[in-house]
Amino acid sequence: MKQTLVILSTLLVSTFAFAADTVEQPAEQQQYQPVCHNEAVQAAQVLFSLNNKTTVGLELKDVQIIDAANAPEGGYEVYDVVIALNGVTHSPYRITTSLKGCTILSFEMPFEN
C-alpha cells in the first residue's frame, strides 16, 4: 500500500512539474509589408484597359494582397485588384508578382464566368 501511495504521489508531483513548464509564446508577428503593390495595380489597369479597349472612366476600387511568400530562392506576392469602369465594378484581376524585380509572373480572372 505504501508503494502504491509513493508511486501515485510521484506521478502527481511529476505531472505538476511538467505542467508548470511555460511554453514561450512566439513574438507578435509583424504585419507583412507588400513590396510590389504599385506594379500589380499598374498591370491590372493595363490588362483591364486592353480587355475593354478603353481607359475613359477607369478607376481603382480595391487592392488586396491575398498571398505572399518571401523565400530565399525567390518569393512572390498575389494581389486581387478590383477595377470599376463608368461606375460598374468588375471581377478582380489576380496578379502574381515576383519579389525579384517586381516582375509579373501571371494574371487571371478567377471569378469570371
Helices and strands as residue ranges (DSSP letters): H 2-19, H 37-52, E 58-69, E 76-85, E 88-89, E 93-98, E 104-108
